[in-house]
Amino acid sequence: MKKLINDKERFLSDMLDGLKHRDPAIEVIEGTVVVRKDRKKKGVALVSGGGSGHEPAHAGYVAQGMLDAAVCGEVFTSPTPDKVLSAIKAVDNGDGVLLVIKNYSGDVMNFEMAQEMAEAEGHRVASVVVKDDVAIDNEEQRRGVAGTVLVHKYAGYLAEQGVPLDDIVKKVQEMMTSLYSVGMALHPCLVPTTGEYGFDLSEDEMEIGIGIHGEKGISREKSETVDKIVDRLLDELFKYTDSSQIILMINGMGATPESELSIVTKYVMEAMDQRGVKVSKLLVGDYMTALDMQGFSLTVLDGEDEVITAIEADTGSKYF
């Protein structure tokens, strides 16, 4: 296994030690909880997190205008409830805490357990569960993927505006009713803690509907040119939305060159034009990755004025 690591058992701790040097505005508490040094004195605090391997998510979004804390688990492994509880207690300023949870059984169970523990200690905590991956037919089982970052940004903006906790929950839940994502991979990721690829894929094959934890896709198909891949993914997304004005995120999966993301962007925008869909805000880059997976995902969201304002609002995160 060729990886730029010293010890697979120290993958997370070494990564967080390095992150502290890269971003002097954050600190790490309780070993794996990333928080802002400049804690908010008022306003709802946002906590998210999950397994590592999705960088810059989630620690890269701990900044003004986005998250107040990110709880980091080992690679593709949910953080434990006690770490989530530590994050809640560290950032709660009395105006309440919102947990943004991706819809994976471990994340949901551990974050909700931490919520119950925090509430028992007198903290006011609410949670939202992101389920944007339309590769899964059953809506309740849909995974939380790249669209989670847009939830961070929207909720972070609302918190900055002084919106109360209950109202943020309502607004975010409404926003998520038009949030849809789907992804693909040309090459799987190599998981450093196991030394194995998430799945096997022949040179002439691609996976459609991949997850962000190295999971194989929902279907395996012969690899095609990028314009056909784009159409394939958009066909899936537009089963669920008929909006004529959208926010669009083109997300790299970790090992997709910027040049190829630009090529993807060209064909996505041409396809949107052909479908008569206006892209009111375009985001392109690595937002929610799967280690060194080569591929991309597309996320669409209704282009409501308030949401666009939130997406465009300043943030201290250099990754958004």
C-alpha positions in Angstrom: 0.0 0.0 0.0 1.5 3.3 -1.1 0.2 6.0 1.1 1.7 9.1 2.6 1.3 7.9 6.2 3.5 6.7 9.0 1.2 4.4 10.9 -2.4 3.5 9.9 -3.3 3.5 13.5 -2.4 7.2 13.7 -4.1 8.3 10.5 -6.6 10.5 12.2 -4.4 12.0 15.0 -1.6 12.8 12.5 -4.1 14.4 10.1 -5.6 16.6 12.8 -2.1 17.6 14.1 -1.3 18.7 10.6 -4.7 20.5 10.2 -3.9 22.7 13.2 -0.9 24.0 11.4 -2.8 24.6 8.2 -5.7 26.4 10.0 -4.6 28.5 13.0 -8.3 29.5 13.6 -9.2 26.0 14.9 -8.2 23.9 17.8 -8.6 20.2 18.6 -10.2 19.2 21.9 -10.8 15.7 23.3 -8.4 14.4 20.7 -10.8 14.4 17.7 -13.2 17.3 18.1 -12.3 20.3 15.9 -13.7 23.7 17.2 -13.3 27.3 16.4 -10.9 29.1 18.6 -13.1 32.2 18.4 -16.2 30.7 19.9 -19.5 32.4 19.1 -20.9 34.4 22.0 -24.4 34.2 20.7 -26.5 32.5 18.1 -27.2 28.8 17.4 -24.1 26.7 17.2 -23.7 24.0 14.5 -22.1 20.6 15.0 -21.6 18.0 12.4 -19.1 15.3 11.7 -18.6 11.6 10.8 -15.9 9.3 9.7 -12.7 10.8 8.3 -11.8 10.4 4.6 -14.2 13.0 3.3 -11.9 16.0 3.5 -12.4 18.9 3.5 -15.6 17.7 5.1 -16.2 18.1 7.9 -13.3 19.8 9.8 -12.6 22.2 6.9 -16.0 23.8 7.4 -15.3 24.7 11.0 -15.3 28.5 10.5 -17.3 31.6 10.7 -20.5 31.2 8.7 -20.5 27.4 8.8 -19.8 24.9 11.5 -18.8 25.6 15.1 -17.5 22.1 15.6 -16.8 18.9 13.7 -16.5 15.6 15.4 -14.0 13.3 13.6 -14.2 9.6 13.6 -11.6 7.1 12.3 -11.6 6.5 8.5 -15.2 5.9 7.4 -16.2 5.2 11.0 -18.7 7.2 13.0 -17.5 9.2 16.0 -18.6 8.0 19.4 -21.4 9.7 21.4 -19.1 11.0 24.1 -17.1 12.9 21.5 -20.2 14.4 20.0 -21.4 15.3 23.5 -18.0 17.1 24.1 -18.5 19.1 20.9 -22.0 20.2 22.0 -20.8 21.3 25.4 -17.9 23.1 24.0 -19.9 25.3 21.6 -23.2 25.8 23.3 -23.5 29.5 24.3 -27.1 29.2 25.5 -28.9 29.8 22.2 -29.0 26.1 21.3 -27.1 23.6 19.2 -28.1 22.1 15.9 -26.6 18.7 14.9 -26.3 18.1 11.1 -26.3 14.3 10.7 -25.6 12.3 7.5 -28.1 9.4 7.1 -25.9 6.5 8.0 -26.9 4.1 10.8 -23.8 4.7 12.9 -23.9 8.5 12.6 -27.6 8.7 13.3 -27.4 6.4 16.4 -24.4 8.1 17.9 -25.4 11.7 17.3 -28.9 11.1 18.6 -27.5 9.3 21.6 -25.3 12.4 22.3 -28.3 14.7 21.8 -30.2 12.8 24.5 -27.2 12.9 26.8 -26.8 16.7 26.2 -30.5 17.4 26.8 -30.3 15.4 30.1 -27.6 17.9 31.1 -29.7 20.9 30.3 -28.5 21.8 26.8 -31.1 22.7 24.1 -30.3 20.5 21.1 -32.0 19.8 17.8 -31.0 17.7 14.8 -31.6 17.3 11.1 -30.7 14.3 9.0 -29.5 14.7 5.5 -30.8 12.2 2.9 -29.8 13.6 -0.5 -28.5 10.5 -2.3 -31.1 9.5 -5.0 -29.1 6.4 -5.9 -31.3 4.8 -3.1 -34.9 4.5 -4.1 -36.3 4.4 -0.5 -36.2 8.0 0.7 -35.8 7.0 4.4 -32.7 5.0 3.5 -31.0 7.6 1.3 -27.5 8.4 2.3 -26.2 11.9 3.2 -23.6 12.9 0.7 -22.3 16.1 -0.9 -25.5 18.0 -0.3 -24.7 17.9 3.4 -22.2 20.8 2.7 -24.9 23.0 1.4 -26.9 22.3 4.6 -23.9 23.4 6.6 -23.7 26.6 4.6 -27.4 27.4 4.7 -27.8 26.6 8.4 -24.6 28.5 9.2 -25.9 31.6 7.4 -29.2 31.4 9.3 -27.3 31.1 12.6 -25.2 34.2 11.7 -28.5 36.1 11.1 -29.7 35.3 14.6 -32.5 32.9 13.6 -33.7 30.8 16.5 -33.0 27.1 16.7 -36.5 25.9 16.0 -36.8 28.2 13.0 -33.5 27.0 11.6 -34.7 23.4 11.8 -37.9 24.3 9.9 -36.0 26.2 7.2 -33.4 23.6 6.7 -35.9 20.8 6.6 -37.8 22.7 3.9 -34.6 23.4 2.0 -33.7 19.7 2.0 -37.0 18.7 0.3 -35.4 19.9 -3.0 -31.8 18.7 -2.3 -30.7 15.8 -4.5 -27.3 14.2 -5.2 -25.9 11.3 -7.2 -22.3 10.2 -7.9 -20.1 7.9 -10.0 -16.6 6.5 -9.9 -14.1 5.4 -12.5 -11.8 4.1 -9.8 -12.4 3.0 -6.2 -10.6 4.4 -3.2 -7.8 2.7 -1.2 -8.7 2.6 2.4 -5.6 3.1 4.5 -6.8 1.4 7.6 -7.4 -1.9 5.7 -5.0 -1.6 2.8 -7.8 -2.7 0.4 -9.9 -1.1 -2.2 -13.6 -0.5 -1.5 -14.5 -2.5 -4.5 -13.0 -4.0 -7.7 -13.6 -2.3 -11.0 -12.3 -3.2 -14.4 -10.6 -0.7 -16.6 -13.6 -0.5 -18.9 -16.2 -0.2 -16.2 -17.7 2.6 -14.0 -19.9 2.6 -10.9 -23.1 4.6 -10.9 -24.5 5.6 -7.5 -21.4 5.3 -5.3 -21.4 6.2 -1.7 -18.8 8.2 0.1 -17.4 5.4 2.2 -15.8 3.4 -0.5 -19.0 1.5 -1.2 -19.6 0.2 -4.7 -22.4 1.8 -6.7 -25.9 0.8 -7.3 -25.1 -0.3 -10.8 -22.0 -1.2 -12.7 -21.8 -0.2 -16.3 -19.4 0.1 -19.2 -17.5 3.3 -19.0 -18.6 6.0 -21.4 -17.5 9.5 -22.5 -18.1 12.3 -20.1 -21.1 13.8 -21.9 -22.9 10.5 -21.7 -22.0 10.0 -18.0 -23.3 13.5 -17.3 -26.6 12.7 -19.0 -26.8 9.4 -17.1 -26.5 11.2 -13.8 -28.8 14.1 -14.7 -31.5 11.6 -15.8 -31.4 10.2 -12.3 -31.6 13.7 -10.6 -34.4 15.0 -12.8 -36.6 12.1 -11.8 -37.0 14.0 -8.5 -37.0 17.7 -9.5 -38.7 19.8 -12.2 -37.2 23.1 -11.0 -36.2 25.5 -13.8 -33.7 27.3 -11.6 -31.2 25.5 -9.5 -28.1 25.7 -7.4 -25.6 23.2 -8.8 -22.6 21.5 -7.1 -20.1 19.5 -9.1 -18.1 17.7 -6.5 -14.9 15.8 -7.0 -14.5 12.5 -5.1 -10.9 13.1 -4.1 -8.7 12.0 -7.0 -10.4 13.7 -9.9 -8.1 16.3 -11.5 -9.3 19.9 -11.7 -8.9 19.7 -15.4 -11.4 16.9 -15.6 -13.8 18.6 -13.2 -13.7 21.5 -15.6 -14.5 19.2 -18.5 -17.4 17.8 -16.5 -18.6 21.3 -15.8 -18.7 22.1 -19.6 -20.9 19.2 -20.4 -23.1 19.6 -17.3 -23.8 23.3 -18.2 -24.5 22.4 -21.8 -26.9 19.7 -20.7 -28.7 22.2 -18.3 -29.1 24.6 -21.2 -30.6 21.9 -23.3 -33.0 21.0 -20.5 -34.0 24.7 -20.1 -32.7 24.8 -16.6 -31.0 28.0 -15.3 -28.1 27.5 -12.9 -28.4 30.4 -10.5 -25.3 29.4 -8.6 -22.5 27.0 -9.6 -20.0 25.4 -7.2 -17.2 23.2 -8.5 -14.5 21.5 -6.5 -13.8 18.9 -3.8 -16.4 19.4 -1.1 -17.2 15.9 0.2 -14.7 13.3 -1.0 -14.1 9.6 -0.5 -10.3 9.5 0.0 -8.7 9.0 -3.4 -11.8 7.8 -5.3 -11.8 9.0 -8.9 -15.1 10.3 -10.0 -17.6 13.0 -9.3 -21.1 13.7 -7.9 -23.8 16.2 -8.9 -26.0 18.0 -6.4 -29.0 20.1 -7.3 -31.1 22.4 -5.0 -33.9 24.8 -5.8 -32.6 28.2 -6.4 -34.6 30.1 -3.8 -33.5 33.7 -3.2 -32.7 33.2 0.5 -30.8 30.0 -0.1 -28.7 31.7 -2.9 -28.0 34.6 -0.5 -26.9 32.0 2.1 -24.6 30.2 -0.3 -23.0 33.4 -1.4 -22.5 34.8 2.1 -19.0 35.2 3.4 -17.5 32.3 5.4 -14.2 31.9 7.1 -13.8 28.5 5.4 -11.3 28.5 2.6 -12.9 25.3 1.2 -16.2 26.9 0.3 
